[in-house]
């Protein structure tokens, strides 16, 4: 298997492992569920996670949210964020 294909398979496998996990903001509230990830193929690292169906009290209009990977504190049974902006996030920034 060529080296590029191996890296793509590894990136897909790791990204797929966090899909569907709950995302918890620092104050303990549920933000939503990991829907997808953004992978930087130049260095094979995750840059963002897309969180679906956030509650209206956190994100106005329940718009899906792109969360920078640098905000992630840990990943286990849940994705725990180290930081999240003041809520609610308005629909039109």
PETAVEN-V165664 format. One line per field, one symbol per residue. phi: phi as a letter, one per 20 degrees, with the letter a starting at -180 (. if undefined). burial: b if it has 24 or more other ideal C-beta (glycine too) atoms within 12 Angstrom, else e. Layout:
BEGIN
phi = ???
burial = ???
END
This chain:
BEGIN
phi = .ggffffffffffffffefnffddegenefeqcfeacddeffclcfdbdeddlffffdcgmlfgcedfgfeeebcbfcddeebbfgdfeffde
burial = eeeeeeeeeebeeebeebeebbbbbeeeebbbbbbbbebeeeeeebebbbbbebeeebbeeeebbbbebebbeebeebbbbeebeeeebeeee
END
